[in-house]
């Protein structure tokens, strides 16, 4: 699913080299603070990040061809330096709606799987990334049981979707533009949406409009946060 080496508002995501000691202690914490997802395929946490600061409106822009290889190595180093454990990362093609521009925007990003990190540590890591790469916000997602009091979001993955199809569906659906904001697609054609639990019916309808089969969708529950 992941390759090892851009739903809500537009994700503009980044990092800051951190200063260690007390920060490492705050990140690792007690073992009981780590997320314990019920889905064995779901990592304890994910960080959706990019080093892009430009607004890209042309889907053929050459900047969308980058594999973010150096960025991948840098983020992994940051994660390790703060006592957490990086796993695999996935290259994403993001499509987001800009209300200001009244058109779709595009972004290459990576989703990083992170283990041995608690809620506060994940928030700190995302803040480090946001500052280092001059991002407005970095999206995090912690896998949690559906019944957890902290669960407020879903992460949806469904195959059979391309970036161009995502753009067309987003442009055609005002409610999805307003509430979901956009989504991302992996290089092998899997839609990735992170949305509030309350918007799950909308996400399902939107997925159907994309021509994807909801019966093949993976829905994971957890806690999302945009960290600036």
Secondary structure as UniProt FT lines:
FT   HELIX           22..28
FT   HELIX           31..33
FT   TURN            40..41
FT   STRAND          45..49
FT   TURN            59..60
FT   HELIX           62..65
FT   HELIX           69..81
FT   TURN            82..83
FT   STRAND          85..98
FT   TURN            99..102
FT   STRAND          103..115
FT   HELIX           119..132
FT   TURN            133..134
FT   STRAND          137..143
FT   TURN            146..147
FT   TURN            149..150
FT   STRAND          153..159
FT   HELIX           163..172
FT   HELIX           174..179
FT   STRAND          182..186
FT   TURN            187..188
FT   STRAND          190..196
FT   HELIX           197..199
FT   HELIX           200..209
FT   TURN            210..211
FT   HELIX           214..216
FT   STRAND          218..227
//
